[in-house]
Amino acid sequence: MRLKDKIAIVTGSSRSIGRAIAIGYGQEGAGVVVNYANDEAAANEVVATIEGAGGRALAVRADVSRRAEVVKLMDATMEAFGRIDILVNNAAMLRRVPFMDVTDELMDATLDLNLKGYWMCAQEAARRMIAADHGGVIVNMSSASEELAGRDLSHYCMAKGGVRLLTRQIALELAPYGIRANNIAPGLIETDLNRDDIADPEFREYRLDMIPMRVIGTPEDVVGAAVFLASDESRLATGSSLFIDAGQHIA
């Protein structure tokens, strides 16, 4: 129960990595706000899973690429639980498009959700953490792409590189308030975003050749890192990136 009595918001937690983290936090004693953009049924299933194990959870619909929706998410959390201790910025989009074919619309949508959304959520959560004067933790779900270029991913890698520096900046500026910020940088984790790509034998082999351990992860592989960074066990960790990528970033 390393997160007992803490309140956590996990954006994009109706599926995949966000879902696994939300359930993991619930198992560790946290009250969890399950944020979703579209799939209410999936979000309610995550809530039911957490509550079925004796935890507390609430599903809140919000498009975290929009400031007004972010404020709504934070206000709903405060109304239900009275505090925010942990924010996990996880909501993201990924579309593989060659550099020369990336449109303004795709670039804007990618940056709005994968980078600007993280900034807005962190800013709004931090406002409430600072006002409550109890510190807090921000965990940004980045990617090995914060360091490595990827085929047909210029827009995505650009956003994740920004997340890396955003996290360091948050850590620096919010340290006086007792707020820590860290990245988790997963490698190839099979999720709804990339399942079709991984099913292609040629793509699968191409990606496995980049990974020293030749392992494709699951969302559950990320949970331990997310719990560690949210708990007091990592009280001296801030501004760091924790790679969960089977060695991809060192190859």
Buried (B, 14 or more C-beta within 10 A) or exposed (E): EBBEEBBBBBBBBBBBBBBBBBBBBBBBBBBBBBBBBEEEEBBBBBBEBBBEEEBBBBBBBBBBBBBEBBBBBBEBBBEBBEBBBBBBBBBBBBEBBEEEEBEEEBBEBBBBBBBBBBBBBBBBBBEBBBEBEEBBBBBBBBBBBBBBEBEBBBBBBBBBBBBBEBBBBBBEEBEEBBBBBBBBBBBBBBBEBBEEBBEEEEBBEEBBEBBEEEBBBBBBBBBEBBBBBBBEEBEEBBBBBBBBBBBBBEE
